Amino acid sequence: MTKVQIKVNDNGSFRVTGDVELLDGEGKPFPAKPAFSLCRCGLSENMPFCDGAHKGKLQSVVRAPKPEGTDAE
């Protein structure tokens, strides 16, 4: 099984890669894809997938916390 990775894109979507099954609220699966982007702004006309509607309208930069006891970035 491929490791799943979810990347929080700056000012944009959640990018999902790896062997993951995406289900709707009733538990029904969306067509499988090796990678896809999920909307996090609520403006997409192709929900739950990102269609780029956020461009220029979403400002969000999320960073993981630094490990304790280090100065690593």
Secondary structure, 3 states (H helix, E strand, C coil): CCCCEEEECCCCCEEEECCCCCECCCCCECCCCCEEEECCCCCCCCCCECCCCCCCCCCCCCCCCCCCCCCCC
